[in-house]
Amino acid sequence: MTEDLAAYWRACLRQPWQTWLGLSALALAALTAVSNLPQPLQSSTAAALALLALLACGAQPWQALRRHPLPKLILALLLYSLLQAAVTAQPGANLGYVRQLTLDLDPVKVLIYACVFGWWLGRYPQWIMRVLKLMALGWLLWGLAQLPWLRMDALAAGTLRLRLGYAENLTGAFASLVLLIGMYGAWLCRRNGRAPEATGLRSDAWALLTLAALLALLFAQSRGAWLAAAVGTALLFALGRIPQRASHPLRWRRWVGLGVLAIALFAYMARPAVLQRFDGGGAAALSVLDGGAVTAAAPSIGLRLELWRFALHLIAQRPLFGSGLASIQPAIAARGIAWQGYVPPHLHDTPLQVAAGMGLVGLLLLGAAFLLPLRDLLHAWRRDVDARPLLALLLALCVVLLTVNLFDYLAWSNGYMRGPLEIVLGCAMAVSLRWRSSEFALSAG
């Protein structure tokens, strides 16, 4: 093992400085992707360094990216954003051309950095799982630093929703991502050829990470994240083709049992708040669909339904080019949609937000750009049987992000929202680049 590690470092030292900078930036971006750090320390800074390293690599990256359709879609989206911002710009009230264009370019930034990450990961595919591990480690360190240690009784009683420095829905979404990574890492420990003692310690560490993600997911009390985690877990186990035989026994069974007991206990203590998340949902839905206002029984559900109905109204007014992303919040306030003084800043649904703000043309362009790597993931999953577990993990992570964005606007409106999306989409882009160049060959991790 020592000789292998020494050989690895000797190989690393022979790499050019562009590779060192690109991989270091990639590692830093993953480590800070789920942390709401100050702006200079967010993952966007590391992503810019990865872009700088790519620019210094000469023509090789452009030759690979030029053959892929995603950069063409990004260019089309950029040109459309320039046109659409001019059409929807309004003088005054912070709705001018610059403001509209700035918001339109947020998803373009995500796609550009996903291409950058995708090229580096496609060139060094062994870094795909390393990046996901670093993202999970960054989440754990940030969560330990942000936990309300002095209010754990209120958290356990369900009177305090878990917020790790950002909104509760983001807390649940990020915990769902780490949950899937933890389960995959624990399964991966069964297949490696290391000593049983080292394998046991690694599986214990993955089990503890999975348990931490489960507890964070529960106490975030995000219904969309609960659904996303359930769908992602089912997809991971359905497509992962996990073998029944393994190199090592599943040492973390006791951690699974402990986790089930702990979650059952905490769920029992937090049941008033958890049940309140669903109480009156049917009545609120019927009230809003019939033309009524938000009911007091389940304000969050009723508020979302009223926002979604208003989104359809906005889309019907300007279906092709939309009314501009910057115009949506003032339109919500003018409509009088609020609850106890809270005026929603968005429509709580990313596809509806894009359709209302950028029009159906913008929605089609964005949808094609984000779903293209996902389609290539499916093609690669069918082709490479040995890599199916890792590909299933990437598919499940993409589905989690898509699911939570059906119930909220968590894609790119803040810097700390963009980080995980850029990392996951970058991993999918790496697979897409290798699959389209007929060089696809990945291990399980």
MIVEXVO-632517 format. One record per residue: x, y, z of N, C-alpha, C in turn. Coordinates in steps of 0.05 Angstrom, whole numbers, padded with zeros to 5 digits, always signed. Last residue first. Example, Ala and Ser with C-alpha at 12.3 -4.5 7.8 and 13.67 -1.06 7.14 Angstrom:
2
+00257-00045+00142+00273-00021+00143+00258+00001+00157;+00264-00114+00156+00246-00090+00156+00264-00066+00156;
***
This chain:
445
-00319+00066-00171-00313+00089-00155-00285+00089-00144;-00329+00028-00208-00351+00034-00190-00344+00058-00172;-00297+00055-00267-00301+00035-00247-00323+00044-00229;-00310+00067-00337-00308+00076-00309-00310+00052-00290;-00304+00086-00399-00297+00063-00383-00292+00074-00354;-00312+00113-00462-00325+00110-00436-00316+00084-00422;-00297+00133-00508-00276+00126-00490-00287+00119-00463;-00331+00155-00547-00326+00126-00547-00302+00118-00530;-00346+00206-00540-00321+00202-00553-00312+00173-00555;-00393+00201-00511-00395+00210-00539-00369+00207-00554;-00372+00184-00462-00390+00166-00477-00391+00174-00506;-00343+00228-00446-00329+00203-00451-00346+00184-00467;-00384+00267-00441-00361+00272-00459-00347+00246-00466;-00417+00242-00403-00427+00248-00429-00405+00252-00449;-00385+00242-00358-00394+00216-00369-00403+00220-00398;-00381+00297-00351-00357+00281-00355-00364+00254-00368;-00434+00311-00341-00422+00321-00365-00396+00305-00372;-00441+00289-00290-00456+00278-00313-00444+00286-00339;-00405+00323-00263-00400+00294-00263-00416+00281-00287;-00432+00371-00271-00406+00367-00282-00398+00338-00283;-00479+00364-00242-00481+00366-00271-00454+00362-00284;-00454+00363-00191-00469+00340-00201-00472+00340-00231;-00431+00415-00191-00415+00391-00186-00429+00367-00198;-00473+00450-00200-00450+00450-00218-00434+00425-00215;-00506+00438-00156-00516+00433-00183-00493+00433-00203;-00473+00454-00113-00480+00426-00116-00490+00420-00144;-00470+00513-00127-00448+00495-00124-00454+00466-00128;-00517+00543-00128-00506+00535-00153-00484+00513-00150;-00529+00558-00076-00547+00539-00090-00534+00527-00115;-00492+00595-00063-00490+00568-00050-00510+00548-00061;-00509+00639-00094-00484+00625-00100-00482+00598-00087;-00579+00635-00114-00558+00644-00096-00533+00628-00102;-00609+00615-00155-00615+00643-00147-00595+00653-00126;-00607+00564-00176-00584+00582-00181-00588+00610-00170;-00647+00527-00154-00628+00520-00174-00603+00538-00174;-00693+00528-00123-00668+00524-00109-00645+00520-00129;-00752+00539-00115-00734+00552-00134-00706+00552-00122;-00795+00481-00107-00782+00505-00097-00764+00516-00120;-00814+00435-00129-00829+00446-00106-00816+00472-00095;-00779+00420-00167-00807+00421-00175-00824+00434-00153;-00731+00417-00142-00736+00442-00156-00764+00442-00168;-00731+00366-00122-00734+00387-00103-00740+00414-00117;-00724+00338-00172-00748+00335-00156-00752+00358-00137;-00673+00352-00191-00696+00358-00207-00722+00357-00190;-00641+00331-00149-00641+00360-00154-00665+00368-00171;-00654+00276-00155-00660+00290-00129-00661+00320-00134;-00635+00266-00206-00664+00264-00201-00671+00278-00175;-00579+00270-00197-00593+00289-00215-00623+00289-00210;-00573+00227-00162-00567+00254-00153-00580+00275-00171;-00586+00184-00196-00603+00190-00172-00598+00218-00161;-00545+00188-00234-00573+00191-00242-00590+00198-00218;-00502+00176-00200-00503+00202-00213-00532+00208-00223;-00515+00123-00185-00513+00144-00164-00515+00172-00177;-00513+00098-00234-00539+00099-00220-00538+00121-00198;-00459+00102-00243-00477+00117-00261-00505+00119-00248;-00440+00068-00203-00433+00096-00203-00452+00113-00220;-00465+00018-00220-00470+00030-00194-00463+00060-00193;-00445+00011-00275-00473+00018-00269-00478+00029-00241;-00396-00004-00294-00398+00023-00282-00427+00030-00274;-00404-00053-00317-00387-00051-00293-00390-00024-00279;-00436-00042-00362-00448-00057-00340-00431-00053-00314;-00446+00006-00406-00424-00003-00388-00435-00016-00363;-00496+00016-00431-00473+00006-00446-00452-00007-00428;-00534+00037-00398-00541+00014-00414-00516+00000-00426;-00506+00081-00379-00514+00060-00360-00521+00035-00375;-00501+00113-00425-00477+00100-00414-00484+00078-00394;-00555+00128-00430-00542+00113-00451-00517+00099-00441;-00561+00157-00382-00577+00133-00386-00565+00116-00408;-00525+00199-00392-00521+00181-00369-00536+00155-00373;-00550+00224-00434-00525+00209-00439-00518+00191-00416;-00592+00247-00405-00598+00227-00426-00573+00211-00432;-00563+00283-00374-00579+00261-00361-00586+00239-00381;-00543+00319-00411-00524+00300-00397-00539+00278-00383;-00596+00341-00426-00578+00327-00445-00558+00309-00431;-00622+00370-00388-00630+00342-00391-00612+00326-00410;-00602+00421-00392-00599+00407-00367-00605+00377-00370;-00614+00436-00445-00587+00438-00435-00583+00421-00410;-00670+00430-00448-00653+00414-00465-00624+00413-00455;-00685+00469-00410-00691+00441-00406-00674+00422-00423;-00667+00516-00435-00655+00507-00410-00661+00478-00404;-00700+00515-00481-00670+00515-00484-00657+00506-00458;-00751+00514-00458-00743+00492-00476-00712+00492-00479;-00751+00563-00430-00754+00537-00415-00745+00514-00432;-00745+00600-00471-00724+00597-00452-00726+00571-00436;-00796+00591-00495-00771+00587-00510-00748+00583-00491;-00832+00605-00455-00830+00577-00463-00805+00571-00480;-00800+00654-00411-00817+00645-00432-00814+00615-00439;-00773+00671-00368-00758+00670-00393-00775+00660-00416;-00814+00673-00327-00794+00694-00330-00780+00695-00357;-00847+00629-00334-00859+00655-00330-00839+00677-00335;-00809+00588-00340-00829+00592-00361-00842+00620-00358;-00780+00593-00291-00767+00597-00317-00787+00603-00339;-00822+00581-00255-00807+00606-00253-00793+00613-00279;-00836+00529-00271-00855+00551-00274-00842+00578-00272;-00787+00502-00258-00797+00503-00286-00818+00525-00290;-00784+00515-00200-00764+00524-00220-00775+00524-00249;-00826+00541-00155-00825+00519-00175-00807+00528-00197;-00836+00586-00125-00833+00561-00112-00835+00537-00131;-00836+00636-00148-00860+00620-00152-00858+00592-00140;-00807+00685-00103-00808+00670-00128-00833+00652-00128;-00812+00710-00054-00795+00723-00074-00795+00709-00101;-00874+00719-00020-00855+00701-00033-00838+00715-00054;-00881+00758+00036-00886+00759+00007-00865+00741-00007;-00908+00755+00098-00887+00743+00081-00896+00744+00052;-00952+00771+00127-00932+00791+00120-00909+00781+00103;-00983+00724+00128-00973+00736+00153-00949+00755+00148;-00971+00714+00063-00981+00700+00086-00967+00711+00111;-00990+00733-00004-00973+00735+00020-00986+00719+00042;-01005+00765-00061-01001+00738-00050-00981+00740-00027;-01016+00812-00088-01025+00809-00061-01022+00781-00049;-00998+00826-00137-01021+00808-00136-01033+00805-00108;-00953+00854-00124-00976+00868-00134-01001+00852-00134;-00920+00810-00109-00928+00831-00089-00952+00846-00098;-00915+00785-00159-00927+00771-00136-00936+00790-00115;-00889+00826-00188-00916+00817-00196-00930+00801-00174;-00840+00830-00161-00859+00852-00160-00887+00844-00169;-00821+00776-00176-00826+00783-00148-00844+00808-00146;-00818+00779-00233-00836+00761-00220-00842+00769-00191;-00781+00810-00259-00808+00821-00257-00826+00804-00240;-00734+00783-00265-00734+00804-00246-00762+00816-00241;-00746+00749-00308-00743+00738-00281-00744+00759-00260;-00796+00766-00355-00770+00773-00343-00769+00762-00315;-00842+00747-00379-00843+00775-00369-00817+00783-00356;-00837+00709-00441-00840+00713-00412-00840+00743-00404;-00836+00695-00494-00812+00708-00483-00814+00713-00453;-00886+00665-00500-00861+00659-00514-00836+00670-00500;-00930+00682-00466-00920+00654-00466-00893+00650-00479;-00954+00724-00429-00931+00727-00447-00918+00699-00450;-01002+00704-00404-01000+00732-00414-00978+00735-00434;-00992+00652-00389-01013+00657-00410-01011+00685-00421;-00955+00660-00349-00946+00647-00374-00966+00652-00396;-00987+00684-00310-00965+00699-00322-00956+00687-00348;-01021+00641-00299-01032+00666-00308-01011+00683-00322;-00986+00604-00278-01000+00598-00303-01012+00623-00316;-00972+00632-00232-00952+00627-00252-00965+00620-00279;-01019+00629-00203-01011+00655-00213-00990+00652-00234;-01017+00574-00190-01039+00584-00206-01033+00611-00218;-00971+00576-00158-00971+00561-00183-00994+00569-00202;-00989+00607-00115-00967+00616-00132-00966+00602-00159;-01028+00573-00094-01036+00599-00105-01014+00611-00123;-00996+00530-00079-01016+00526-00100-01026+00553-00111;-00964+00555-00040-00952+00544-00064-00973+00541-00086;-01004+00566-00002-00988+00588-00014-00975+00579-00040;-01021+00516+00013-01039+00534+00000-01025+00557-00014;-00974+00497+00038-00985+00483+00015-01004+00502-00001;-00967+00535+00079-00946+00531+00059-00956+00517+00034;-01015+00533+00109-01009+00557+00094-00988+00552+00073;-01061+00496+00126-01035+00489+00115-01025+00511+00097;-01103+00525+00151-01096+00498+00160-01068+00490+00150;-01116+00573+00129-01099+00574+00152-01089+00546+00160;-01114+00578+00058-01127+00570+00082-01107+00570+00105;-01113+00629+00010-01097+00610+00025-01111+00603+00051;-01176+00634-00025-01150+00644-00016-01136+00622-00001;-01209+00601-00082-01208+00614-00055-01180+00623-00049;-01214+00573-00128-01213+00602-00130-01212+00616-00104;-01210+00520-00125-01237+00530-00129-01237+00561-00131;-01157+00515-00113-01165+00507-00140-01193+00517-00146;-01158+00531-00060-01144+00547-00079-01153+00540-00108;-01188+00490-00036-01196+00518-00033-01183+00535-00055;-01160+00443-00048-01187+00447-00059-01196+00476-00058;-01113+00454-00018-01112+00450-00047-01139+00455-00060;-01132+00456+00034-01119+00480+00022-01119+00477-00008;-01150+00404+00042-01169+00426+00043-01158+00452+00030;-01102+00376+00037-01123+00372+00018-01143+00394+00018;-01072+00396+00081-01063+00400+00054-01085+00396+00034;-01082+00390+00135-01099+00408+00120-01090+00413+00091;-01017+00371+00151-01044+00376+00161-01059+00397+00144;-00965+00367+00137-00984+00356+00119-01013+00362+00127;-00936+00392+00177-00927+00397+00150-00947+00386+00129;-00956+00370+00223-00966+00397+00215-00958+00404+00187;-00926+00325+00228-00954+00322+00220-00965+00349+00211;-00878+00350+00246-00879+00334+00221-00907+00332+00210;-00893+00373+00295-00884+00390+00273-00885+00376+00246;-00909+00326+00324-00927+00348+00320-00919+00366+00297;-00862+00290+00322-00886+00285+00306-00906+00308+00304;-00814+00290+00347-00819+00312+00329-00846+00310+00314;-00814+00242+00375-00813+00268+00390-00821+00291+00373;-00816+00207+00332-00837+00206+00352-00838+00233+00368;-00768+00218+00307-00793+00223+00293-00817+00224+00312;-00732+00200+00346-00734+00229+00340-00759+00236+00325;-00744+00145+00343-00746+00160+00368-00749+00190+00363;-00733+00133+00289-00760+00128+00300-00764+00144+00326;-00679+00146+00287-00698+00162+00271-00727+00158+00282;-00658+00107+00322-00655+00136+00328-00675+00153+00313;-00673+00060+00296-00683+00065+00323-00681+00095+00329;-00644+00066+00248-00673+00063+00248-00685+00070+00275;-00591+00068+00268-00603+00091+00254-00633+00090+00253;-00584+00017+00288-00583+00040+00306-00596+00065+00294;-00588-00012+00240-00608-00016+00262-00608+00007+00281;-00544+00010+00214-00571+00012+00202-00592+00009+00224;-00503-00006+00247-00509+00022+00245-00536+00027+00232;-00506-00060+00240-00513-00050+00266-00518-00020+00266;-00488-00063+00187-00516-00070+00193-00524-00059+00221;-00437-00052+00172-00452-00029+00182-00481-00036+00186;-00413-00096+00150-00408-00091+00178-00426-00069+00189;-00427-00140+00108-00439-00113+00113-00437-00107+00142;-00366-00173+00091-00393-00172+00102-00402-00144+00107;-00333-00167+00028-00333-00164+00057-00362-00164+00067;-00342-00175-00026-00316-00183-00015-00316-00183+00015;-00408-00202-00039-00389-00180-00036-00363-00191-00024;-00469-00219-00072-00443-00227-00060-00424-00203-00060;-00509-00190-00096-00514-00202-00070-00489-00211-00056;-00496-00126-00127-00494-00155-00125-00500-00165-00098;-00538-00076-00150-00521-00083-00128-00519-00114-00125;-00557-00044-00193-00551-00072-00196-00531-00081-00175;-00574+00009-00194-00547+00003-00186-00538-00025-00190;-00628+00016-00205-00609+00017-00227-00581+00009-00220;-00651+00010-00154-00663-00004-00177-00643-00005-00201;-00622+00040-00119-00622+00011-00115-00634-00004-00139;-00630+00091-00142-00603+00081-00137-00603+00051-00134;-00686+00097-00141-00672+00096-00166-00644+00084-00163;-00696+00098-00086-00707+00077-00102-00693+00074-00129;-00667+00145-00074-00659+00120-00062-00670+00096-00078;-00697+00184-00103-00669+00179-00109-00659+00153-00098;-00747+00180-00078-00745+00174-00106-00716+00168-00113;-00733+00196-00025-00746+00170-00030-00743+00162-00059;-00712+00247-00034-00695+00226-00023-00707+00199-00028;-00757+00274-00054-00733+00271-00071-00715+00249-00061;-00791+00272-00009-00799+00259-00034-00775+00254-00052;-00760+00304+00026-00768+00276+00033-00775+00260+00008;-00758+00352-00003-00733+00337+00001-00739+00308+00009;-00812+00367-00001-00800+00362-00026-00774+00346-00024;-00817+00375+00055-00832+00354+00042-00820+00347+00014;-00772+00386+00104-00778+00394+00076-00792+00371+00062;-00750+00382+00155-00779+00382+00151-00787+00394+00124;-00701+00377+00177-00705+00399+00159-00734+00403+00153;-00703+00329+00204-00709+00354+00220-00709+00379+00202;-00693+00291+00163-00717+00290+00179-00723+00317+00191;-00642+00306+00144-00665+00306+00126-00691+00306+00141;-00611+00298+00189-00614+00325+00179-00638+00327+00160;-00617+00242+00193-00627+00259+00214-00631+00288+00205;-00591+00227+00145-00619+00220+00150-00632+00237+00172;-00539+00246+00153-00556+00257+00131-00585+00251+00135;-00524+00214+00195-00525+00243+00199-00542+00256+00178;-00525+00163+00170-00543+00169+00193-00546+00199+00197;-00484+00170+00133-00512+00165+00124-00532+00171+00145;-00440+00176+00167-00448+00198+00149-00477+00195+00139;-00440+00126+00191-00445+00149+00207-00453+00173+00190;-00428+00095+00145-00453+00091+00159-00460+00115+00177;-00377+00113+00133-00399+00118+00114-00426+00115+00127;-00351+00094+00179-00351+00122+00173-00373+00129+00154;-00358+00039+00173-00369+00052+00196-00371+00082+00191;-00329+00030+00126-00358+00026+00126-00371+00039+00149;-00277+00042+00146-00289+00058+00125-00319+00055+00124;-00271+00001+00183-00270+00029+00192-00283+00047+00171;-00274-00044+00149-00293-00040+00170-00294-00012+00180;-00229-00037+00116-00256-00037+00104-00277-00032+00125;-00188-00044+00154-00192-00018+00141-00219-00016+00128;-00199-00098+00167-00200-00078+00188-00204-00050+00175;-00195-00127+00118-00221-00125+00131-00222-00103+00152;-00156-00093+00068-00157-00110+00092-00184-00106+00105;-00187-00086+00002-00170-00078+00024-00173-00098+00048;-00216-00091-00045-00199-00113-00036-00181-00106-00014;-00286-00072-00045-00258-00067-00049-00242-00090-00037;-00340-00082-00035-00329-00093-00059-00298-00089-00061;-00358-00056+00010-00361-00085+00009-00346-00097-00014;-00353-00002+00000-00334-00014+00018-00335-00045+00017;-00398+00009-00030-00372+00007-00044-00351-00006-00026;-00437+00016+00008-00438-00008-00009-00411-00012-00023;-00420+00065+00029-00421+00041+00047-00422+00015+00030;-00426+00098-00016-00399+00093-00004-00399+00069+00014;-00482+00097-00022-00465+00086-00043-00437+00079-00032;-00497+00122+00025-00506+00095+00020-00489+00082-00001;-00472+00173+00017-00465+00156+00040-00473+00127+00035;-00499+00192-00028-00470+00187-00030-00461+00169-00007;-00551+00196-00007-00546+00177-00029-00516+00171-00032;-00542+00235+00032-00553+00209+00040-00547+00188+00018;-00526+00279+00003-00506+00266+00020-00516+00238+00028;-00576+00292-00021-00552+00286-00037-00532+00270-00021;-00606+00303+00025-00614+00281+00007-00591+00273-00011;-00581+00348+00046-00580+00323+00061-00588+00299+00044;-00595+00385+00006-00567+00377+00009-00564+00351+00025;-00651+00387+00017-00641+00379-00009-00612+00370-00008;-00654+00405+00070-00664+00379+00063-00653+00369+00036;-00631+00456+00064-00620+00437+00083-00628+00408+00076;-00666+00479+00028-00639+00473+00019-00626+00453+00038;-00709+00484+00063-00712+00467+00039-00685+00460+00027;-00690+00521+00100-00696+00493+00108-00698+00475+00084;-00635+00563+00077-00664+00557+00081-00668+00527+00087;-00574+00563+00117-00590+00570+00093-00618+00560+00098;-00550+00547+00163-00539+00571+00150-00553+00578+00124;-00582+00500+00170-00552+00500+00171-00540+00523+00156;-00637+00490+00206-00626+00508+00185-00596+00509+00189;-00691+00452+00226-00662+00452+00223-00654+00471+00200;-00742+00481+00266-00734+00468+00241-00704+00472+00237;-00767+00470+00328-00747+00484+00314-00739+00469+00289;-00802+00436+00352-00810+00464+00352-00789+00482+00338;-00787+00383+00358-00802+00391+00333-00810+00420+00332;-00756+00365+00398-00785+00367+00403-00801+00376+00379;-00705+00370+00377-00716+00343+00381-00746+00344+00386;-00701+00426+00378-00699+00412+00353-00711+00384+00355;-00704+00436+00432-00725+00447+00414-00725+00433+00387;-00657+00411+00447-00682+00402+00458-00705+00411+00441;-00616+00439+00422-00622+00412+00413-00648+00401+00423;-00595+00489+00428-00624+00487+00425-00632+00459+00415;-00541+00491+00427-00554+00500+00451-00584+00498+00450;-00528+00475+00375-00521+00458+00397-00535+00466+00423;-00550+00478+00317-00557+00494+00341-00553+00477+00366;-00496+00470+00270-00517+00458+00286-00524+00475+00310;-00453+00489+00242-00478+00505+00242-00500+00493+00259;-00411+00452+00245-00406+00480+00253-00432+00496+00257;-00435+00407+00224-00426+00407+00252-00421+00435+00262;-00443+00426+00171-00466+00419+00188-00458+00419+00217;-00391+00431+00152-00408+00455+00154-00431+00450+00172;-00375+00377+00154-00361+00397+00169-00377+00422+00173;-00413+00354+00118-00411+00345+00146-00397+00366+00164;-00403+00380+00070-00429+00382+00083-00428+00375+00112;-00350+00363+00060-00356+00391+00065-00382+00396+00078;-00361+00308+00052-00344+00317+00075-00349+00346+00081;-00391+00311+00005-00403+00300+00029-00387+00308+00054;-00351+00332-00029-00376+00347-00025-00390+00337+00001;-00314+00291-00027-00306+00317-00016-00331+00334-00011;-00343+00251-00054-00335+00247-00026-00328+00274-00013;-00347+00274-00104-00371+00270-00089-00365+00265-00060;-00293+00274-00119-00307+00299-00116-00332+00296-00100;-00283+00219-00121-00269+00236-00101-00283+00262-00097;-00315+00203-00163-00323+00195-00136-00308+00211-00115;-00284+00230-00203-00313+00234-00200-00322+00227-00172;-00232+00218-00210-00238+00240-00192-00268+00244-00188;-00226+00182-00249-00224+00172-00222-00231+00193-00201;-00227+00211-00297-00252+00200-00287-00251+00189-00258;-00199+00260-00322-00191+00244-00298-00215+00232-00285;-00229+00279-00364-00200+00273-00368-00189+00256-00346;-00277+00287-00340-00276+00269-00362-00247+00261-00369;-00264+00326-00303-00271+00299-00293-00271+00279-00316;-00253+00369-00338-00232+00359-00320-00239+00331-00310;-00303+00373-00364-00279+00367-00380-00257+00356-00362;-00338+00384-00322-00341+00359-00338-00316+00353-00354;-00322+00433-00304-00318+00410-00287-00320+00384-00303;-00338+00461-00352-00310+00462-00342-00305+00438-00324;-00393+00450-00354-00375+00441-00376-00346+00441-00367;-00408+00475-00307-00412+00446-00309-00395+00435-00332;-00397+00527-00320-00380+00514-00300-00384+00484-00300;-00439+00534-00357-00411+00538-00365-00392+00523-00346;-00485+00524-00327-00479+00506-00349-00449+00509-00358;-00482+00566-00290-00483+00539-00281-00474+00520-00303;-00485+00611-00325-00461+00606-00309-00460+00577-00299;-00538+00604-00342-00516+00601-00362-00490+00597-00347;-00568+00615-00297-00567+00588-00306-00545+00583-00327;-00554+00673-00296-00548+00655-00274-00548+00625-00283;-00573+00705-00337-00547+00692-00341-00539+00673-00318;-00621+00727-00320-00622+00707-00342-00595+00692-00345;-00602+00763-00282-00616+00740-00273-00618+00718-00295;-00577+00800-00318-00562+00787-00296-00575+00762-00286;-00619+00818-00350-00598+00801-00362-00582+00787-00340;-00649+00848-00313-00661+00825-00326-00639+00806-00337;-00610+00888-00301-00621+00870-00280-00633+00845-00292;-00601+00912-00350-00579+00899-00336-00589+00880-00315;-00652+00932-00365-00639+00912-00381-00617+00897-00365;-00692+00942-00305-00680+00949-00330-00665+00926-00343;-00719+00942-00258-00727+00922-00277-00715+00928-00305;-00718+00979-00216-00698+00958-00216-00706+00935-00235;-00754+01020-00226-00763+00998-00208-00744+00974-00209;-00738+01038-00295-00743+01043-00267-00750+01017-00252;-00764+01009-00354-00750+01031-00341-00758+01034-00312;-00757+00941-00367-00775+00963-00361-00760+00985-00347;-00744+00886-00411-00734+00908-00394-00755+00930-00391;-00760+00847-00446-00774+00848-00421-00765+00871-00403;-00725+00852-00490-00754+00852-00494-00769+00858-00468;-00675+00847-00467-00682+00872-00481-00712+00874-00484;-00676+00795-00449-00674+00816-00430-00681+00843-00442;-00679+00768-00499-00702+00767-00481-00701+00789-00460;-00628+00776-00521-00652+00786-00534-00676+00788-00515;-00594+00752-00483-00590+00780-00492-00614+00792-00505;-00617+00701-00482-00618+00718-00458-00613+00747-00465;-00603+00682-00534-00632+00686-00527-00634+00705-00502;-00548+00678-00528-00560+00697-00547-00589+00703-00542;-00547+00638-00488-00535+00664-00483-00547+00685-00503;-00571+00595-00514-00584+00607-00491-00573+00634-00484;-00533+00586-00554-00560+00593-00562-00575+00606-00538;-00490+00571-00520-00488+00595-00538-00516+00604-00547;-00512+00525-00498-00505+00547-00481-00503+00573-00497;-00516+00492-00543-00541+00501-00529-00535+00524-00511;-00462+00486-00553-00479+00499-00573-00505+00509-00561;-00446+00458-00507-00436+00485-00512-00452+00500-00533;-00476+00408-00518-00483+00426-00496-00471+00454-00500;-00457+00375-00560-00479+00394-00565-00485+00414-00543;-00387+00369-00573-00410+00363-00555-00432+00383-00560;-00343+00385-00601-00359+00363-00612-00383+00356-00596;-00322+00423-00568-00334+00432-00594-00351+00410-00606;-00297+00397-00527-00323+00410-00522-00337+00418-00548;-00250+00379-00551-00268+00360-00539-00296+00372-00536;-00227+00427-00568-00232+00406-00588-00252+00385-00577;-00222+00454-00520-00241+00464-00539-00247+00443-00561;-00180+00425-00494-00208+00425-00483-00229+00434-00503;-00136+00434-00531-00147+00407-00526-00175+00408-00514;-00112+00483-00538-00135+00477-00555-00149+00450-00548;-00092+00503-00472-00090+00504-00501-00116+00496-00515;-00097+00507-00418-00090+00480-00429-00089+00480-00459;-00116+00553-00397-00086+00551-00400-00078+00524-00413;-00169+00544-00391-00160+00563-00412-00130+00561-00418;-00167+00511-00346-00176+00500-00372-00167+00518-00395;-00152+00547-00307-00134+00525-00314-00141+00513-00340;-00198+00580-00307-00172+00591-00315-00152+00569-00322;-00236+00543-00289-00238+00554-00316-00212+00566-00326;-00217+00535-00237-00217+00512-00255-00220+00521-00284;-00226+00587-00218-00198+00577-00220-00197+00553-00239;-00282+00587-00219-00267+00606-00236-00238+00598-00239;-00290+00549-00179-00299+00543-00207-00285+00562-00226;-00273+00577-00134-00258+00553-00143-00265+00546-00172;-00314+00615-00134-00287+00623-00137-00269+00600-00146;-00359+00583-00126-00357+00597-00151-00328+00607-00156;-00358+00564-00074-00349+00546-00095-00346+00560-00122;-00335+00618-00032-00355+00600-00043-00344+00584-00066;-00301+00656-00013-00295+00629-00006-00316+00609-00017;-00321+00706-00028-00295+00698-00039-00288+00668-00033;-00373+00705+00002-00371+00703-00027-00343+00695-00038;-00374+00662+00060-00373+00688+00047-00366+00685+00017;-00412+00599+00055-00389+00615+00063-00390+00643+00051;-00450+00555+00060-00457+00583+00055-00435+00602+00066;-00434+00496+00028-00429+00513+00050-00436+00542+00043;-00431+00458-00012-00455+00459+00004-00452+00476+00029;-00381+00466-00036-00405+00468-00052-00430+00471-00035;-00330+00462-00015-00346+00485-00007-00373+00487-00021;-00311+00415-00039-00310+00418-00010-00327+00441+00000;-00315+00427-00094-00331+00406-00082-00333+00409-00051;-00277+00468-00099-00305+00473-00106-00323+00452-00093;-00230+00440-00085-00240+00462-00068-00269+00468-00073;-00227+00403-00127-00230+00393-00100-00240+00415-00081;-00221+00440-00170-00244+00421-00169-00249+00411-00141;-00172+00463-00156-00197+00480-00157-00222+00462-00156;-00140+00418-00163-00142+00431-00137-00167+00448-00135;-00147+00409-00218-00156+00389-00199-00159+00400-00170;-00125+00457-00239-00152+00448-00245-00163+00429-00225;-00072+00459-00218-00091+00480-00211-00120+00471-00216;-00050+00411-00239-00051+00416-00210-00072+00437-00203;-00056+00422-00293-00071+00400-00282-00073+00403-00251;-00022+00465-00299-00050+00469-00305-00067+00447-00293;+00028+00445-00287+00015+00462-00267-00014+00467-00273;+00031+00374-00305+00036+00403-00309+00020+00419-00289;+00054+00318-00265+00033+00332-00280+00040+00361-00283;+00091+00294-00233+00099+00297-00261+00078+00312-00277;+00066+00289-00185+00087+00309-00187+00095+00313-00216;+00034+00244-00194+00021+00271-00191+00042+00293-00195;+00070+00203-00194+00055+00209-00219+00043+00237-00217;+00086+00206-00141+00106+00211-00162+00092+00217-00189;+00038+00191-00116+00048+00218-00113+00070+00225-00134;+00034+00138-00133+00013+00157-00140+00024+00185-00138;+00079+00115-00111+00077+00116-00140+00056+00136-00148;+00064+00119-00057+00088+00134-00066+00087+00136-00097;+00020+00085-00057+00016+00113-00050+00040+00130-00060;+00045+00036-00069+00025+00047-00087+00021+00077-00082;+00078+00030-00024+00090+00033-00051+00070+00045-00071;+00039+00025+00015+00057+00047+00016+00070+00052-00011;+00017-00024+00000+00000+00000+00000+00017+00025+00000;
***
